[in-house]
Amino acid sequence: MTYQVKIQSSGHSFTVEEQESVLDAALRQGVILPYGCRNGACGACLGTVVEGEVSYAGDLPPALSAADAALNRAVFCQARACSDLSIGVREVDAARDIVVKTLPCRVDKLEHLAHDVIRIYLKLPSTERLQFLAGQYIDVLIKDHEPRAFSIANAPHDDEFVELQIRYVEGGLFTDQVFHHMKEKTLLRIRGPLGTFYLREDTNRPAILIGGGTGFAPLKGILEHAFEIGIDRTMHLFWGVRARRDLYLDELPLHWIQEHPNLSYTPVLSEPSAEDNWEGETGLVTDSVIAHYPDLSGYDVYMSGPPIMVETGYDLFQQHGLDTSRFFSDAFAYAAVAESIKGLQRD
């Protein structure tokens, strides 16, 4: 059965098939709704069902509380239409004209950045180019398995290679291949670019960028893009990791702040070891943000990392005045520990 979906603010409409998510149907027909994780964890695609009814497979998605569901709020990456719908959700224009492609590529270089992080440089065929917005991600396609999604760590102007930063996860199908078997010149297939996590350039609001672990990767691309196009608004990068050795590219933001006076950088360790001799900030990176910015009402926040970190930040920052329409997230779940989660899986 096919249902009609109308976006209340724009009047744009599209059809959705039975058992197809509202978001998937919109993207399939060129209507770009905001989204991040596509597994119901980050809340980037949260909107309102103005008319009609939706359902979910199983329990409510993690980003949707029972109270919000009672107010007809919906997480559209998981919501299935049970009737024709009228929905309240903002559309994203910047990504609309970028074509999602499925492309072959080869591994040009592998670089160990830390004990559990490898950087991969992917080379596309000479006749192809991946047009993308800084902060978006790609799917690595794996035969007979769900794709694995990784943020693009380079900026669009520096597109000779597609750079990925991959953390090893015990039991992860793809990371086991990367860390133990992958060689240079290995052939892969990718699909992208995907996602609506990218720098909003139509504002002068100061930006706070928060990365957890390899959530640093898309923020690297966003910042390098901002430097390239000459954005001079105030930006503050927070990077939360466990111990000092997990700051695998710490020298890069330290270099940035020397060259760009509008950027500040605060690394935060949650579990520093004695040998770290750490004199910087400790604890949860979200708490560190609030210590610096107790009133977030005038800021844009970009957050990339595990769903629990993003969810914690989203709730906490609202309590400190953040306009939720100015919260942009790229939440991801490791496939090894979230086998039931479909969509954005990063192992």
Backbone torsions as a table, in degrees:
resi	resn	phi	psi	omega
1	MET	NA	143.3	-178.9
2	THR	-115.0	136.0	178.1
3	TYR	-118.8	157.8	178.4
4	GLN	-100.6	134.4	178.2
5	VAL	-119.8	130.2	177.9
6	LYS	-119.7	132.4	176.2
7	ILE	-88.1	119.0	-169.5
8	GLN	-60.9	-42.5	-172.7
9	SER	-70.9	-38.0	-174.4
10	SER	-103.1	-21.7	-174.2
11	GLY	82.4	-3.0	177.8
12	HIS	-65.1	145.8	-179.9
13	SER	-136.1	158.0	177.3
14	PHE	-156.2	167.5	-180.0
15	THR	-104.4	152.3	177.6
16	VAL	-131.9	134.1	179.2
17	GLU	-83.7	157.1	176.1
18	GLU	-59.4	134.6	-179.7
19	GLN	72.1	9.3	173.4
20	GLU	-100.5	137.5	179.2
21	SER	-70.0	153.2	178.5
22	VAL	-59.4	-41.5	-179.8
23	LEU	-64.3	-47.1	-179.8
24	ASP	-58.8	-41.1	179.7
25	ALA	-64.9	-42.3	179.6
26	ALA	-62.2	-48.6	-178.4
27	LEU	-63.1	-37.8	-179.8
28	ARG	-61.3	-27.4	-176.5
29	GLN	-108.6	17.1	173.6
30	GLY	80.0	13.2	175.2
31	VAL	-98.0	114.0	-172.8
32	ILE	-95.0	106.6	173.5
33	LEU	-96.7	154.9	178.8
34	PRO	-65.9	140.2	175.1
35	TYR	-161.0	160.8	177.8
36	GLY	-133.6	-79.3	-171.6
37	CYS	-79.5	-28.4	-175.2
38	ARG	61.5	17.7	175.4
39	ASN	-122.7	11.6	177.0
40	GLY	82.9	8.9	-173.3
41	ALA	-94.9	-30.5	-169.4
42	CYS	-95.9	-24.9	179.6
43	GLY	81.4	6.6	-178.9
44	ALA	-63.0	-28.4	-176.8
45	CYS	-97.4	15.8	-178.0
46	LEU	-65.0	134.3	177.4
47	GLY	-152.7	-162.5	-175.4
48	THR	-125.2	137.6	171.4
49	VAL	-90.0	104.9	-177.4
50	VAL	-77.4	-43.1	176.3
51	GLU	-139.3	144.5	179.1
52	GLY	100.9	-168.9	-173.6
53	GLU	-144.3	140.9	175.4
54	VAL	-124.6	163.8	176.5
55	SER	-139.1	170.4	179.6
56	TYR	-129.6	152.8	174.8
57	ALA	-81.7	103.8	-178.6
58	GLY	89.1	-145.9	-176.7
59	ASP	-71.2	168.1	174.6
60	LEU	-62.0	145.5	177.2
61	PRO	-59.2	153.6	-177.9
62	PRO	-56.5	-31.5	-177.0
63	ALA	-81.7	-2.5	-176.6
64	LEU	-117.1	113.6	177.0
65	SER	-79.4	160.5	177.1
66	ALA	-61.6	-35.6	179.0
67	ALA	-65.0	-43.1	178.3
68	ASP	-66.0	-40.5	178.8
69	ALA	-60.6	-37.2	178.9
70	ALA	-66.6	-22.4	177.5
71	LEU	-93.8	15.6	178.7
72	ASN	67.0	23.8	170.2
73	ARG	-76.3	153.8	-177.1
74	ALA	-147.6	147.5	173.0
75	VAL	-100.3	104.6	-165.9
76	PHE	-75.0	-14.1	175.5
77	CYS	-73.8	-15.2	179.3
78	GLN	-117.3	-19.3	-174.8
79	ALA	-71.9	133.0	175.3
80	ARG	-109.6	135.5	-179.5
81	ALA	-72.3	136.5	173.0
82	CYS	-109.3	-1.0	-179.4
83	SER	-165.8	178.2	168.6
84	ASP	-60.5	147.7	-173.7
85	LEU	-129.1	147.7	161.6
86	SER	-119.3	124.4	-173.4
87	ILE	-124.1	151.0	174.2
88	GLY	-107.5	109.8	179.8
89	VAL	-160.3	145.6	178.8
90	ARG	-81.0	151.0	176.1
91	GLU	-100.6	155.9	179.9
92	VAL	-109.9	124.7	-176.0
93	ASP	-94.6	-35.0	-169.4
94	ALA	-62.2	-32.4	-176.7
95	ALA	-90.4	-1.7	-169.5
96	ARG	-63.6	-38.2	-173.9
97	ASP	-92.0	4.0	178.9
98	ILE	-89.3	125.2	-176.7
99	VAL	-83.1	128.4	173.6
100	VAL	-81.0	125.6	-176.0
101	LYS	-121.1	152.4	167.4
102	THR	-106.8	121.1	-170.1
103	LEU	-134.2	148.0	168.6
104	PRO	-80.4	155.2	175.1
105	CYS	-156.0	167.1	175.6
106	ARG	-127.9	152.9	176.8
107	VAL	-76.6	113.3	-179.0
108	ASP	-86.0	-36.9	-177.8
109	LYS	-155.3	142.7	173.2
110	LEU	-116.7	132.6	-176.8
111	GLU	-135.9	119.5	177.3
112	HIS	-76.0	118.3	179.4
113	LEU	-95.9	-26.6	-179.6
114	ALA	-158.1	-179.1	-178.2
115	HIS	-61.0	-25.3	-177.2
116	ASP	-133.6	21.9	179.1
117	VAL	-132.2	128.8	175.0
118	ILE	-120.2	137.9	172.2
119	ARG	-99.2	130.7	178.2
120	ILE	-114.6	132.4	172.0
121	TYR	-105.1	117.3	179.8
122	LEU	-100.1	135.2	179.6
123	LYS	-110.6	124.5	177.4
124	LEU	-84.9	162.6	174.2
125	PRO	-56.9	150.5	-175.3
126	SER	-61.7	-22.7	-178.9
127	THR	-89.4	-0.1	-175.8
128	GLU	-119.7	154.1	174.4
129	ARG	-142.7	137.4	177.0
130	LEU	-96.5	105.5	174.8
131	GLN	-80.6	130.2	-177.6
132	PHE	-152.9	164.3	172.5
133	LEU	-98.6	140.2	-179.4
134	ALA	-57.0	124.8	-179.3
135	GLY	109.0	-16.2	179.6
136	GLN	-71.7	174.7	-178.5
137	TYR	-130.0	169.7	174.0
138	ILE	-123.6	156.1	168.0
139	ASP	-95.6	131.4	167.4
140	VAL	-92.4	121.3	-173.9
141	LEU	-87.0	130.8	-177.8
142	ILE	-125.2	124.4	-177.1
143	LYS	-58.6	131.0	176.5
144	ASP	66.4	15.8	178.3
145	HIS	-139.6	161.2	173.8
146	GLU	-62.2	143.8	176.0
147	PRO	-63.2	155.6	175.8
148	ARG	-109.0	128.8	-174.1
149	ALA	-103.1	134.4	179.3
150	PHE	-137.4	138.6	178.8
151	SER	-68.2	145.5	173.7
152	ILE	-80.1	123.6	-172.7
153	ALA	-96.4	-7.1	177.3
154	ASN	-102.2	165.9	179.2
155	ALA	-91.0	157.5	-176.1
156	PRO	-58.7	-32.2	-178.5
157	HIS	-71.6	-18.9	-177.3
158	ASP	-111.8	69.2	-167.5
159	ASP	-112.2	25.2	174.4
160	GLU	-61.0	-36.7	176.4
161	PHE	-127.4	160.9	166.9
162	VAL	-99.8	118.8	-176.5
163	GLU	-97.6	128.8	175.2
164	LEU	-121.8	145.7	174.4
165	GLN	-119.2	113.4	-168.3
166	ILE	-118.1	124.9	177.6
167	ARG	-94.1	139.8	178.1
168	TYR	-73.2	133.7	176.1
169	VAL	-125.6	125.8	179.8
170	GLU	-57.0	124.9	179.8
171	GLY	85.2	-0.2	179.6
172	GLY	-76.8	123.3	-176.4
173	LEU	-57.3	-51.1	-175.0
174	PHE	-76.9	-40.3	-179.0
175	THR	-66.8	-31.4	175.0
176	ASP	-62.4	-41.1	177.2
177	GLN	-64.0	-44.3	-177.4
178	VAL	-62.6	-47.2	-171.9
179	PHE	-81.9	-25.3	-172.7
180	HIS	-117.7	-17.9	-173.2
181	HIS	-130.7	-25.9	-172.6
182	MET	-69.1	140.0	177.8
183	LYS	-124.9	162.5	171.8
184	GLU	-61.8	144.7	-176.8
185	LYS	80.4	2.4	172.1
186	THR	-59.0	137.7	179.7
187	LEU	-94.5	136.6	178.9
188	LEU	-133.9	165.6	171.0
189	ARG	-121.7	135.4	-178.9
190	ILE	-127.7	158.9	174.4
191	ARG	-131.8	132.2	178.7
192	GLY	170.2	-177.0	3.3
193	PRO	-83.7	159.2	-177.5
194	LEU	-132.6	158.9	173.3
195	GLY	96.3	158.6	178.5
196	THR	-117.6	25.5	175.7
197	PHE	-94.0	102.2	179.4
198	TYR	-159.2	165.2	-176.5
199	LEU	-70.2	126.2	173.5
200	ARG	-83.3	119.4	-173.1
201	GLU	-99.4	-2.7	-175.2
202	ASP	-95.5	33.3	-178.1
203	THR	-151.0	154.3	173.8
204	ASN	-106.8	9.4	179.7
205	ARG	-63.1	139.2	175.4
206	PRO	-62.9	148.5	-174.4
207	ALA	-116.9	135.8	172.6
208	ILE	-111.1	124.1	-178.1
209	LEU	-115.4	126.4	-172.6
210	ILE	-126.6	120.1	178.6
211	GLY	-117.5	140.8	173.7
212	GLY	-115.0	117.5	-179.6
213	GLY	62.2	-129.0	178.8
214	THR	-75.2	4.7	167.2
215	GLY	-63.4	-8.6	172.8
216	PHE	-63.8	-28.4	-171.1
217	ALA	-56.6	-56.1	-178.7
218	PRO	-67.0	-28.4	177.8
219	LEU	-68.2	-34.1	173.9
220	LYS	-58.7	-47.6	178.7
221	GLY	-62.8	-41.8	179.7
222	ILE	-62.6	-45.6	-178.0
223	LEU	-68.0	-42.0	178.8
224	GLU	-63.7	-33.9	174.7
225	HIS	-67.2	-43.3	179.6
226	ALA	-60.9	-41.2	178.0
227	PHE	-65.2	-40.5	-176.0
228	GLU	-64.6	-40.3	-175.8
229	ILE	-92.9	1.4	172.9
230	GLY	80.8	28.1	175.6
231	ILE	-67.1	125.7	-175.1
232	ASP	-113.4	8.7	177.9
233	ARG	-72.1	158.4	-177.2
234	THR	-65.1	133.4	177.5
235	MET	-135.1	142.6	179.6
236	HIS	-132.8	118.9	179.1
237	LEU	-96.5	124.3	171.3
238	PHE	-110.7	133.9	179.0
239	TRP	-129.0	111.2	-179.0
240	GLY	-99.6	124.8	177.4
241	VAL	-139.8	176.6	-177.7
242	ARG	-78.2	-56.2	-176.3
243	ALA	-135.0	171.8	-173.0
244	ARG	-59.0	-35.9	-177.6
245	ARG	-65.9	-16.1	-179.8
246	ASP	-83.8	-7.7	173.0
247	LEU	-82.4	74.4	-164.0
248	TYR	-74.7	-15.3	174.7
249	LEU	-132.7	40.0	-174.5
250	ASP	-58.3	-30.8	-178.3
251	GLU	-66.5	-22.7	-177.5
252	LEU	-70.1	-55.0	176.7
253	PRO	-64.0	-30.1	175.7
254	LEU	-63.5	-35.6	175.3
255	HIS	-70.5	-42.0	-179.2
256	TRP	-57.7	-44.1	-174.8
257	ILE	-69.8	-19.0	174.3
258	GLN	-75.5	-31.5	-176.1
259	GLU	-95.0	-20.7	-173.6
260	HIS	-129.8	97.0	-176.2
261	PRO	-64.8	-14.9	178.3
262	ASN	-82.3	-3.4	-179.5
263	LEU	-107.6	134.6	169.9
264	SER	-114.1	156.7	-177.5
265	TYR	-139.5	128.2	178.7
266	THR	-132.5	103.9	171.1
267	PRO	-81.4	144.4	-176.8
268	VAL	-132.7	126.4	179.2
269	LEU	-104.9	128.7	-180.0
270	SER	-85.2	-30.9	-178.8
271	GLU	-140.0	65.6	-179.1
272	PRO	-65.3	141.4	177.5
273	SER	-87.4	163.4	-178.6
274	ALA	-59.3	-39.3	-178.2
275	GLU	-73.5	-9.1	176.2
276	ASP	-67.5	-29.1	-175.7
277	ASN	50.0	46.0	-172.4
278	TRP	-81.6	126.7	178.1
279	GLU	-113.5	4.7	179.7
280	GLY	-87.9	-161.5	-175.5
281	GLU	-79.1	147.4	-178.5
282	THR	-130.5	165.7	178.1
283	GLY	103.8	-154.5	179.2
284	LEU	-81.1	135.6	-178.1
285	VAL	-64.0	-31.2	178.6
286	THR	-64.9	-37.5	176.7
287	ASP	-66.8	-36.0	178.1
288	SER	-63.5	-39.8	177.7
289	VAL	-59.1	-46.0	-178.6
290	ILE	-66.5	-34.7	177.4
291	ALA	-61.2	-35.0	178.6
292	HIS	-83.8	-34.2	-172.8
293	TYR	-133.9	77.3	-179.3
294	PRO	-66.7	-20.4	176.7
295	ASP	-120.1	110.0	-175.7
296	LEU	-101.6	13.1	-171.6
297	SER	-64.1	-22.7	-177.7
298	GLY	-105.4	15.2	-170.3
299	TYR	-115.7	156.2	163.4
300	ASP	-99.8	138.6	179.7
301	VAL	-121.8	127.3	175.3
302	TYR	-115.1	125.0	-172.7
303	MET	-134.5	129.9	-177.8
304	SER	-136.8	125.1	-179.9
305	GLY	164.3	-166.2	-178.7
306	PRO	-61.0	150.4	-177.0
307	PRO	-54.9	-38.9	-178.0
308	ILE	-64.5	-35.9	177.2
309	MET	-68.1	-44.3	-178.9
310	VAL	-66.2	-42.8	179.0
311	GLU	-62.8	-43.6	177.9
312	THR	-60.4	-44.9	179.6
313	GLY	-63.3	-43.5	-178.7
314	TYR	-58.7	-46.9	-179.8
315	ASP	-67.3	-45.1	-176.8
316	LEU	-65.9	-43.9	-175.0
317	PHE	-69.3	-32.0	173.7
318	GLN	-59.1	-40.9	179.9
319	GLN	-64.0	-19.1	-179.6
320	HIS	-110.1	28.2	167.3
321	GLY	91.8	3.8	-178.1
322	LEU	-68.9	131.0	170.5
323	ASP	-72.0	116.5	-172.8
324	THR	-64.6	-18.9	175.4
325	SER	-72.9	-10.1	178.5
326	ARG	-107.4	20.0	176.3
327	PHE	-108.1	119.8	-177.6
328	PHE	-121.6	129.7	-171.9
329	SER	-135.3	155.4	176.2
330	ASP	-135.3	81.7	-177.9
331	ALA	-90.2	142.2	-179.8
332	PHE	-139.4	153.3	178.2
333	ALA	-121.8	139.3	177.4
334	TYR	-75.6	130.2	-176.1
335	ALA	-61.3	-30.7	-177.0
336	ALA	-64.8	-26.1	-177.9
337	VAL	-114.8	6.1	-178.1
338	ALA	-142.6	55.2	-173.2
339	GLU	-63.7	-24.5	-178.0
340	SER	-84.2	-9.7	-177.1
341	ILE	-83.3	127.2	175.8
342	LYS	-100.6	155.4	178.4
343	GLY	105.3	-123.6	-172.6
344	LEU	-81.0	106.9	-178.7
345	GLN	-125.4	129.5	-177.4
346	ARG	-126.5	102.8	174.0
347	ASP	-119.2	NA	NA
